[in-house]
Amino acid sequence: MIANIYKRRWAVELLFRWMKGHLDIRRLPLKTPNAIHTQLAIAVLVQLLLQLKKIISKFKGTLWELLREMRTAFARKVLQGCGPPDGCRWSAAAGEDLAL
């Protein structure tokens, strides 16, 4: 009986460790039981979606590397849609591309 309780506690500890390391959740901001259930459900859902993405795309790295690549790709896509404001002196001249 004690070993079973310890196994359950260890599973919870691993879940929180994963949340802290991969989802950057250092603490649960809300303390009500419903809020905690919701936050944990979202964390598990993110974990499952990452696993599914890894399987479908045949990604060879870790989940952490996959999450980092997805965040980077998302940031690039957002930044590509942003350009300098009209009339900005730092914007490239018409027809010229900046080489990075």
N, C-alpha and C positions, 0 to 999 in steps of 0.2 A: 504494500500500500504506500509506504513512504517513497519507495523507488519510483512508483508511478507518478506521485505528486512532483517529485524532483524532475522527472522527464518532461512533464507539462511546463514546469517553471522554466526549464532550460529552453524549451521551444519558444516561449515568450521572450526570454532574454535574447535569443538569436534574432527574433523578429525585430526587436527594438534596436539591436546592434546594426542590422541591415538598414533599418529606417534612418538611423543616424549617419551611417556611412554613405549610403547611396541616394537617399532622398533629401539629405541635408535637413532632417528634422531633429533638432537637438532637444526639444521639449514639446510636450503637448500643450498648446496655448489655452485650450478650453478644458475644463475639468468635469463637466457634466457627463454622466454615463453615455447619453446619446451622442454627444460630440466625440467622445473617445471611440465609440463603436464606429462612427462615420470615418474618423481619421484612420483607424486601423483597416477598415474595409477599403478605403482608397489606397492605402499602402499595399495591401495584398493585390488589389486590382492592377496597380502599376507593375508590381512584380510579375504577375501573370502575363500582362501585355508585353513586357520586355522579353519574357521567355518565349512567347509566341512569335514576336518579331525576330528573335534570334533563330528560331527553328525555321521560319518561313524564308528568311534571307540567307540561311546557312552561314551565319556569322560565326567566325572561328574564335573571336576574342571572348573576354569575360563580359558579364552583364554591365559592369562598371564602364568598360570601354565602349560598349554599345550605347549606353546612356550618354556618355560624353560625346560620341559622334553624332547622336541625334540632337543634342543640345547645340553643338557647333553648327550643324547643318541648318537648324532652325534659325539661329542667330544670323548666319550668312544670308538666308533667304529674306529675313526681315530687313537687314541692312542694305541688301541690293535694291529693295523697294524704296529706300530713303535716298534722296539725292540732296545736293546743296540747294538752298533756297534760290529762287530766281534773282538774278542780279548779283550773286555772290562772286566776289573777285577771285576766289580760290577755285571756282569750278573750271573744268577743262573747257577750252574753246570749242565751239561747235565743230563736230566731226573729229575731234581729237580724243583719244583714250589715254588715260594715265596708265603707264606701265608700273606695276608693283614689283 
